[in-house]
């Protein structure tokens, strides 16, 4: 591979795939490994994080980096809030709604003003971070767990960005179709919850 971005993306995907070995019963999973696995363990988290990357790529310009950085920053903030205040209502419904909304934003390829895009992304990042914080295993080292779920989140965002950029010119309908599938999954999660 001559393209440095392709090398980086392949490395991230291999890192993410290697963490799945810890998912088998009998391993004491905590800290970094638990954080790396968590975003891949729930369809809601996985789809939302990929959708952020897809939507960021569709928006182009500074949104390509600003939306993922916003999501990850608020993800960390939300986890911190959950460690101190565990009574936020409707978190699961909010997460399902975020999957639905991010899927629709991608399916419709909506190009909202930067400030509105950042606000939407920040809200959804906060909700997902709060859920991550609530699900923090008691045996996990909080900092290592946070680093793990941030690394996994970055990998999922990069995957969404890569697909969004790769399909932008000739196959934009593919990114939109993925948005429809993500939105449908969000609607299902919302109805099932």
C-alpha positions as CSV (number, residue, x, y, z in Angstrom):
1,X,0.0,0.0,0.0
2,X,1.4,3.3,-1.0
3,X,-1.3,5.5,0.3
4,X,-0.6,6.6,3.9
5,X,-4.3,7.0,4.6
6,X,-5.0,3.5,3.4
7,X,-2.2,2.2,5.6
8,X,-3.5,4.0,8.6
9,X,-7.1,2.8,8.0
10,X,-5.9,-0.8,7.6
11,X,-4.0,-0.5,10.9
12,X,-7.0,0.8,12.7
13,X,-9.2,-2.0,11.3
14,X,-6.7,-4.6,12.3
15,X,-6.5,-3.1,15.8
16,X,-10.3,-3.2,16.1
17,X,-10.5,-6.7,14.8
18,X,-7.8,-8.0,17.1
19,X,-9.8,-6.8,20.1
20,X,-12.5,-9.2,19.3
21,X,-10.4,-12.1,20.6
22,X,-11.0,-10.8,24.1
23,X,-14.8,-11.3,23.6
24,X,-14.7,-15.0,24.2
25,X,-15.8,-16.2,27.6
26,X,-13.2,-17.0,30.2
27,X,-11.1,-13.9,29.6
28,X,-11.0,-11.2,32.3
29,X,-11.8,-8.2,30.1
30,X,-11.2,-4.8,31.7
31,X,-9.7,-1.5,31.0
32,X,-8.4,-0.9,27.5
33,X,-9.7,-4.1,26.0
34,X,-13.2,-3.6,27.4
35,X,-13.2,0.0,26.0
36,X,-12.0,-1.2,22.6
37,X,-14.8,-3.9,22.4
38,X,-17.7,-1.8,23.7
39,X,-18.5,0.3,20.6
40,X,-18.4,-2.9,18.5
41,X,-20.7,-4.8,20.9
42,X,-23.9,-2.8,20.4
43,X,-25.5,-2.1,17.0
44,X,-26.7,1.3,18.2
45,X,-23.2,2.5,19.0
46,X,-21.6,1.0,16.0
47,X,-24.2,2.5,13.5
48,X,-24.2,5.9,15.1
49,X,-20.4,6.2,15.0
50,X,-20.2,5.1,11.4
51,X,-23.0,7.5,10.5
52,X,-21.1,10.4,12.0
53,X,-18.2,9.6,9.7
54,X,-20.5,9.2,6.6
55,X,-22.3,12.5,7.3
56,X,-19.1,14.3,8.0
57,X,-17.7,13.1,4.6
58,X,-20.9,14.2,2.9
59,X,-20.6,17.7,4.4
60,X,-16.9,18.0,3.4
61,X,-14.5,20.7,4.3
62,X,-13.9,21.1,8.0
63,X,-16.9,19.0,8.9
64,X,-14.8,15.9,8.0
65,X,-12.7,16.4,11.1
66,X,-14.9,18.7,13.2
67,X,-17.9,16.3,13.6
68,X,-15.9,13.3,14.7
69,X,-13.8,15.4,17.1
70,X,-17.0,16.9,18.5
71,X,-18.6,13.5,18.9
72,X,-15.5,12.1,20.6
73,X,-15.1,15.1,22.9
74,X,-18.7,14.8,24.0
75,X,-18.4,11.1,24.3
76,X,-15.7,11.6,26.9
77,X,-17.7,14.3,28.6
78,X,-20.8,12.1,28.7
79,X,-18.9,9.2,30.2
80,X,-17.6,11.6,32.9
81,X,-21.1,12.8,33.7
82,X,-22.3,9.2,34.0
83,X,-19.7,8.3,36.6
84,X,-21.0,11.1,38.8
85,X,-24.7,11.3,38.0
86,X,-26.6,8.1,37.0
87,X,-30.1,9.4,36.8
88,X,-30.4,10.8,33.3
89,X,-33.8,9.6,31.9
90,X,-34.5,8.2,28.4
91,X,-30.8,7.5,27.5
92,X,-31.6,4.4,25.5
93,X,-34.4,6.1,23.6
94,X,-32.1,9.0,22.9
95,X,-29.4,6.7,21.6
96,X,-31.9,4.9,19.3
97,X,-33.2,8.3,18.2
98,X,-29.6,9.4,17.4
99,X,-29.2,6.3,15.2
100,X,-32.4,7.2,13.4
101,X,-31.5,10.9,13.0
102,X,-28.0,10.3,11.9
103,X,-29.2,7.7,9.4
104,X,-31.7,10.2,8.0
105,X,-29.1,13.0,7.9
106,X,-26.9,10.7,5.8
107,X,-29.7,9.3,3.7
108,X,-30.8,12.8,2.8
109,X,-27.2,14.1,2.6
110,X,-28.3,17.2,4.5
111,X,-25.8,19.9,4.5
112,X,-26.7,21.9,7.5
113,X,-24.7,25.0,8.8
114,X,-21.6,24.0,10.7
115,X,-22.9,25.2,14.1
116,X,-26.1,23.2,13.8
117,X,-24.2,20.1,12.6
118,X,-21.8,20.4,15.5
119,X,-24.7,20.9,18.0
120,X,-26.5,17.8,16.7
121,X,-23.3,15.8,16.8
122,X,-22.4,17.1,20.3
123,X,-25.9,16.0,21.7
124,X,-25.6,12.5,20.2
125,X,-22.0,12.2,21.4
126,X,-23.0,13.2,24.9
127,X,-25.8,10.5,25.0
128,X,-23.5,7.8,23.7
129,X,-20.8,8.8,26.1
130,X,-23.3,8.7,29.0
131,X,-24.3,5.2,28.1
132,X,-20.6,4.1,27.8
133,X,-20.0,5.6,31.3
134,X,-22.9,3.8,32.8
135,X,-21.7,0.5,31.3
136,X,-18.2,0.9,32.6
137,X,-17.3,-2.5,34.1
138,X,-16.5,-2.2,37.9
139,X,-13.2,-4.0,37.3
140,X,-12.2,-1.6,34.5
141,X,-9.7,1.1,34.9
142,X,-11.7,4.2,33.9
143,X,-8.9,6.0,32.0
144,X,-7.9,2.9,30.1
145,X,-11.5,2.0,29.3
146,X,-12.1,5.6,28.0
147,X,-9.0,5.4,25.8
148,X,-10.2,2.1,24.4
149,X,-13.7,3.3,23.5
150,X,-12.3,6.6,22.1
151,X,-9.9,4.6,19.9
152,X,-12.7,2.3,18.7
153,X,-14.9,5.3,18.1
154,X,-12.2,6.9,16.0
155,X,-11.9,3.7,14.0
156,X,-15.6,3.6,13.3
157,X,-15.6,7.3,12.4
158,X,-12.7,6.8,10.0
159,X,-14.5,3.8,8.4
160,X,-17.5,6.0,7.8
161,X,-15.4,8.9,6.4
162,X,-13.5,6.5,4.1
163,X,-16.8,5.0,2.7
164,X,-18.2,8.5,2.4
165,X,-15.2,9.9,0.5
166,X,-14.8,6.7,-1.6
167,X,-18.4,6.9,-2.8
168,X,-18.7,10.7,-3.1
169,X,-18.1,11.2,-6.8
170,X,-19.5,8.1,-8.6
171,X,-21.5,6.2,-6.0
172,X,-23.1,8.8,-3.7
173,X,-26.2,6.7,-3.8
174,X,-24.4,4.0,-1.8
175,X,-23.7,6.3,1.1
176,X,-27.3,7.4,1.0
177,X,-28.5,3.8,0.9
178,X,-26.3,3.1,4.0
179,X,-28.0,6.1,5.6
180,X,-31.4,4.5,4.9
181,X,-30.3,1.2,6.4
182,X,-28.9,3.0,9.5
183,X,-32.2,5.1,9.9
184,X,-34.3,1.9,9.5
185,X,-32.2,0.2,12.2
186,X,-32.6,3.3,14.4
187,X,-36.4,3.2,13.9
188,X,-36.4,-0.5,14.8
189,X,-34.3,0.1,18.0
190,X,-36.6,3.0,19.0
191,X,-39.7,0.8,18.5
192,X,-38.2,-2.2,20.3
193,X,-37.0,-0.1,23.2
